[in-house]
Amino acid sequence: MRFKDLEWKDIISDGTVVCSNCRINLFDVINMEFKINYEPKEDKYMLYSFGKGSLRRLQPDTYDSLEEVKNVAYRIYSNEMARIKKAVDYRVAI
């Protein structure tokens, strides 16, 4: 199942994306937020996920490239949306 592409707002400094944000708000009921920060000392990207349940991460995940981080964020988003769709489908079927 494929959901819509995430819309990122990038902040660029010296040709490098230093911060990127994506917010998803569905009917003021489901809120998800992803933040990516670049750590120049480690040359790594940190992914912060905010939301309810399994979406929320207490510690950021670390990745080598911006593309990899955005792919992981999309996978987290897709998994969460599939879980929600499954719950709604089950509720409608009852």
Contact map, one row per residue, 1 for C-alpha under 8 A:
1110000000000000000000000000000000000000000000000000000000000000000000000000000001000000000000
1111000000000000000000000000000000000000000000000000000000000000000000000000010000000000000000
1111100000000000000000000000000000000000000000000000000000000000000000000000010010000000000000
0111110000000000000000000000000000000000000000000000000000000000000000000000000000000000000000
0011111000000000000000000000000000000000000000000000000000000000000000000100000000000000000000
0001111100000000000001000000000000000000000000000000000000000000000000000100000000000000000000
0000111110000000000001100000000000000000000000000000000000000000000000000000000000000000000000
0000011111000000000111000000000000000000000000000000000000000000000000000000000000000000000000
0000001111100000000111000000000000000000000000000000000000000000000000000000000000000000000000
0000000111110000111110000000000000000000000000000000000000000000000000000000000000000000000000
0000000011111000111100000000000000000000000000000000000000000000000000000000000000000000000000
0000000001111111111000000000000000000000000000000000000000000000000000000000000000000000000000
0000000000111111110000000000000000000000000000000000000000000000000000000000000000000000000000
0000000000011111000000000000000000000000000000000000000000000000000000000000000000000000000000
0000000000011111100000000000000000000000000000000000000000000000000000000000000000000000000000
0000000000011111110000000000000000000000000000000000000000000000000000000000000000000000000000
0000000001111011111100000000000000000100000000000000000000000000000000000000000000000000000000
0000000001111001111100000000000000011110000000000000000000000000000000000000000000000000000000
0000000001110000111110000000000000111100000000000000000000000000000000000000000000000000000000
0000000111100000111111000000000000111000000000000000000000000000000000000000000000000000000000
0000000111000000001111100000000011110000000000000000000000000000000000000000000000000000000000
0000011110000000000111110000000011100000000000000000000000000000000000000000000000000000000000
0000001000000000000011111000001111000000000000000000000000000000000000000000000000000000000000
0000000000000000000001111100011110000000000000000000000000000000000000000000000000000000000000
0000000000000000000000111111111100000000000000000000000000000000000000000000000000000000000000
0000000000000000000000011111111000000000000000000000000000000000000000000000000000000000000000
0000000000000000000000001111110000000000000000000000000000000000000000000000000000000000000000
0000000000000000000000001111111000000000000000000000000000000000000000000000000000000000000000
0000000000000000000000001111111000000000000000000000000000000000000000000000000000000000000000
0000000000000000000000011111111100000000000000000000000000000000000000000000000000000000000000
0000000000000000000000111101111110000000000000000011000000000000000000000000000000000000000000
0000000000000000000000111000011111000000000000001111001000000000000000000000100000000000000000
0000000000000000000011110000001111100000000000001110000000000000000000000000000000000000000000
0000000000000000000011100000000111110000000000111100000000000000000000001000000000000000000000
0000000000000000001111000000000011111000000000111000000000000000000000000000000000000000000000
0000000000000000011110000000000001111100000011110000000000000000000010000000000000000000000000
0000000000000000011100000000000000111110000011100000000000000000000000000000000000000000000000
0000000000000000111000000000000000011111001111000000000000000000000000000000000000000000000000
0000000000000000010000000000000000001111111111000000000000000000000000000000000000000000000000
0000000000000000000000000000000000000111111100000000000000000000000000000000000000000000000000
0000000000000000000000000000000000000011111000000000000000000000000000000000000000000000000000
0000000000000000000000000000000000000011111100000000000000000000000000000000000000000000000000
0000000000000000000000000000000000000111111110000000000000000001000000000000000000000000000000
0000000000000000000000000000000000000111011111000000000000000111100000000000000000000000000000
0000000000000000000000000000000000011110001111100000000000000111110010000000000000000000000000
0000000000000000000000000000000000011110000111110000000000011110000010000000000000000000000000
0000000000000000000000000000000001111000000011111000000000011110000010001000000000000000000000
0000000000000000000000000000000001110000000001111100000010111000000000000000000000000000000000
0000000000000000000000000000000111100000000000111110001110010000000000000000000000000000000000
0000000000000000000000000000000111000000000000011111001110000000000000000000000000000000000000
0000000000000000000000000000001110000000000000001111101100000000000000000000000000000000000000
0000000000000000000000000000001100000000000000000111111100000000000000000000000000000000000000
0000000000000000000000000000000000000000000000000011111100000000000000000000000000000000000000
0000000000000000000000000000000000000000000000000001111110000000000000000000000000000000000000
0000000000000000000000000000000100000000000000001111111110000000000000000001000100000000000000
0000000000000000000000000000000000000000000000001111111111000000000000000000000000000000000000
0000000000000000000000000000000000000000000000011100011111110000000000000000000000000000000000
0000000000000000000000000000000000000000000000000000000111110000000000000000000000000000000000
0000000000000000000000000000000000000000000000010000000011111000000000000000000000000000000000
0000000000000000000000000000000000000000000001111000000011111100000000000000000000000000000000
0000000000000000000000000000000000000000000001110000000000111110000000000000000000000000000000
0000000000000000000000000000000000000000000111100000000000011111000000000000000000000000000000
0000000000000000000000000000000000000000000111100000000000001111110110000000000000000000000000
0000000000000000000000000000000000000000001110000000000000000111110110000000000000000000000000
0000000000000000000000000000000000000000000110000000000000000011111110000000000000000000000000
0000000000000000000000000000000000000000000010000000000000000011111111000000000000000000000000
0000000000000000000000000000000000000000000000000000000000000000111111100000000000000000000000
0000000000000000000000000000000000000000000000000000000000000011111111110000000000000000000000
0000000000000000000000000000000000010000000011100000000000000011111111111000000000000000000000
0000000000000000000000000000000000000000000000000000000000000000011111111100000000000000000000
0000000000000000000000000000000000000000000000000000000000000000001111111110000000000000000000
0000000000000000000000000000000000000000000000000000000000000000000111111111000000000000000000
0000000000000000000000000000000001000000000000100000000000000000000011111111100000000000000000
0000110000000000000000000000000000000000000000000000000000000000000001111111110000000000000000
0000000000000000000000000000000000000000000000000000000000000000000000111111111000000000000000
0000000000000000000000000000000000000000000000000000001000000000000000011111111100000000000000
0000000000000000000000000000000100000000000000000000000000000000000000001111111110000000000000
0110000000000000000000000000000000000000000000000000000000000000000000000111111111000000000000
0000000000000000000000000000000000000000000000000000000000000000000000000011111111100000000000
0000000000000000000000000000000000000000000000000000001000000000000000000001111111110000000000
0010000000000000000000000000000000000000000000000000000000000000000000000000111111111000000000
1000000000000000000000000000000000000000000000000000000000000000000000000000011111111100000000
0000000000000000000000000000000000000000000000000000000000000000000000000000001111111110000000
0000000000000000000000000000000000000000000000000000000000000000000000000000000111111111000000
0000000000000000000000000000000000000000000000000000000000000000000000000000000011111111100000
0000000000000000000000000000000000000000000000000000000000000000000000000000000001111111110000
0000000000000000000000000000000000000000000000000000000000000000000000000000000000111111111000
0000000000000000000000000000000000000000000000000000000000000000000000000000000000011111111100
0000000000000000000000000000000000000000000000000000000000000000000000000000000000001111111110
0000000000000000000000000000000000000000000000000000000000000000000000000000000000000111111111
0000000000000000000000000000000000000000000000000000000000000000000000000000000000000011111111
0000000000000000000000000000000000000000000000000000000000000000000000000000000000000001111111
0000000000000000000000000000000000000000000000000000000000000000000000000000000000000000111111
0000000000000000000000000000000000000000000000000000000000000000000000000000000000000000011111
